[in-house]
């Protein structure tokens, strides 16, 4: 009986291991290179923890200027699509903290690129209350003041602004990959971000509490604004987590979209950026 019991346990372990391997890869190319379904691109380490999963790898960079290099390395490993995922600043007066925006068009300083219509439609079907519209991507700065947000809205007509979506859209267009964007509003158009919050983000997307304290020491009047921003962040990240749960393992990517094999074996390291790999 002990032998039978050990056999059953061994079979159960093997079955679970096989199921885990199958879940961690949707497709094998040439029998060796395993592809994740989606690469999720984020600016904060907490966003990376939320988006990463069995079929999703997160590319995280707190400095948008280094993101393109890190993303190119990740795409070279192979994937089926790219998604810009995380929080954003609101530009439309109709959007409150916690509102989810599914990008229709990604606007940069030099171009406007459409997101994948099938993927975006799939996202809108599973995210209740999500709105569909343009997102502006800016690498060089964070739009912190309400006046700057209103000016950007008047110039572009976009609903939200972030620091990654334009890099993701450009990489997807260059490589023929489907691209989508899911962004949750943290700071609405009427809210100003304090200097202490802007100083908090390191190049790797983590939060530097010492920098926040130093900034508050020099500008104590920022404290009420920082507390308001902290509350907005809690609401925004809670909504982002709900979005991630609703989207499922492949972040709503339609199964019918084409597969692009890996280009080459590439290093996963680049200055100022990090790759969050698959987790069980």
N, C-alpha and C positions, 0 to 999 in steps of 0.2 A: 504493500500500500504506500510506503514511503517513496518507493521508486515512481509509482504512478503519480503521487502528489508532486514530486520534483519535476516530472515530465510535464504535468499540467502547468506548473508555475513557469517552467522554461518556455513552453509554448506561448503562454500569456505574455511573457516579457518580450519574446520575439515579435509577437503580433503588435504590441504597443510600439516597439521600436520601428517596425515597418510602417505603421500608420504615421508615426512622427516624421519619418523620412519622406513619406509621400506628401504630408502636409507642408513640409518645409520647402518643397519645390513643385511647381505646377508642371514643369516640363524639363526633360533632359535633352541636350543637344549633343549629337555624336557620341552618346553614351557616357560622357564624362562631365561636361560643364553644366552645372545646375543653375537655372535661372530663377531669381525671385520674380514675383509677379510685378511688383511696383517698387520704385525708388521714391520715397517721400522726402522732400527737401524742406528743411526747417531752419529757423534762425536761433532757437533756444534749446538748451539741453533738455528741458522739461517737455517741450514739443516732440523732441526725438524719442523720449521714453514713451510718450503716448502713441506715436505713429508706428514705431517698430513692432514687428510681429513675425509670425511664422513665414508669411509670404511677402513681407515688406522689409526693406532695408532703409534706414534713415541716414541722410547726409545732413550734417549739422554744421553751420558756420555762423558765428556771431558777427563776422565781418564779410559783407556781401562782395567785397572786392576780391576775396580769395575763393569764393564759392564756385566759380566756373571751373577752376582747376580740379577741385575736389569732386565735383559732379562728373566731369569728364572721366576721371579714374573709375568712378562707380559704374557709369554707363558702359564702359569698356568690358566690364564683367558680364554684361548681358542683363536685360530686363524686358518687360512687356509694356511699360509705360512709366511716366513721370508725373508726380503730383506735388504741387506746392501746398503745404499744409501748415496751419498754425494760426496765431492771432494776427490782427491787423488794426490799423487806425481807420476810423470811420470818416468818410467824406460827405456822405449824404445825410441831411438832417433827419431823415426818416429812420435811420438805423440806430438802434439802442445797443448798449453793451450786451454781448451774448448772442447777437444776431449772426447767423451763418450766411456767408456770401459764397455762392458757387460762381467762379469766374466764367464769363462768356468770351471776353477779350482781355488780353494782357497788354498793357500800354507801357512802353519805356520812353526814354528821351528820344530814341531814333526810330522806333517801329511800333506797329500794332499787330499782334499775332492772335489768331483765334485758338481757343481751346477745342478739344475733341468734342463734337456735338453729341455723339452716342454716350460717351462717358459722362458728360455733364448732365445729360438727360437722366441717366441712371442715378447720379448723385441727388438730383432734385426729387426723384421719386422716393428716395429712402430718408431724406432729411426734412422733417416737417418744419415748415416756417422758413426754409431757406429762400433767399432771393438770388436772382440771376442777373449778373451785370459785370461791367468792366472793373478790372483791378489795375492800379498803377504800381509798377515796381521801380524802386529807386535804390541804387547801391550806395550812393555817397552820403546820404543823410536820413535822419528820422524826422518826419514832419510832426513837430510837437505842438505848434501853436494853432489855435482855432483859425486865425486869419490866414495862415499858410495853408491850412486844410481847405478853407473855402476857396482860396485862389486856385488850388490844384483841382478842385471840383469844377470850377468855372472853366478852366482850361481844357480839361479832359473829359468831363462828364462821368468820371468813374465813381464807383460806390465806396471803394476802400483803397488803402495804400499799404504796401509792405516792402521789404528789402530783398525778397527772393524770387517772386513770381516771374519777373522778366528774364532772370537768368535761366530758370527752368524752361520757360517757353522758347527761348533762343536755342538751348541745348536740344530740346525735343524737335524743333523745326529742322535743325542742322542734321539730325540723325534719323529723321522720318519716324519718330516715335509719337504715340498719342500722349497728350498732356492735359491735365485738369488742375483746377485750383479750388481748395476749400479753405476759406479764411473766416475766422470768427472775430467779430468786432470786440476789441478791448476798450480803447479810448474813443468815444464818439466824437463827432466834429466839434462839439462845444467844449470838450475837455482838453486842458493843456497838460502836457507831460512835464513834470518838474525836472530840473537839472540832475537831481539826485537819482532819479530813475534812469535817465539817459546814461549816467556814468556807471551804472551797475553791471552792464553786460560786458563780459570778457569776449575776446576773439573766438573762443571755443564754444560760446553760447551759454556758459555758466554765469551765475550771479556773484558779483564781488561785493559782499556785504561791507567790507572795510571801506570801499570806495563810496558806498552810500552814506556811511557814518561820517566820512571826511567831508562829503558834499553838504550834509546837513549841518555839520559844525560851522561851515563857512556861510551857509544860508539857512538859519533856523526857521525862517518864515516859510520854507518849502514843506515843512512837516504836514500841515493839513492837506496840501495837494498830494503829497506822497501817500498819505493814508487813503485818500480817495482813489488814487491810482492802484493801490494794493487791493482795495475792494473790487475795483473793475477787473483786475487781473484774476482774482478768485472766481468771479462770475464768468469771465471769458474762458479760463482753462476748464472750468466745470462743463461749459457748453461744448468745448472742443473735445473733451473726453467722451461726452455723450455722442457726438458726431462719429468719433472713432469706433465706438461700440456698434452703432447702427450700420456703418459702412461694411463691416465684415473683414475677413482676412485679406482680400485683395483690394480693399478700399473702393469698392463699387466698380472696379474695372470689368467691362463686359468681356465674357469669355471669347467672343467672336473676333476681338481685335487681333491683328497679326502679331507674330512673334519675331523678335529681332535677336539673332544669336550674338554671343560675345565677340568682340573684336580681337582682343588680345589679353594676356595676363598682365595686370597692371598693379602697381603699388597702391595701397589704400591710404597713404598718408600725404598730406599737403599742409603747408604752414597755415595756421589760423583756422583750420577746419578739421572735423573729425567724422569718421564713419561709424555709425552704430549698426552692427551686424544683426543677423537673425537671432531671435531669442526663442526659447521653447515656449 
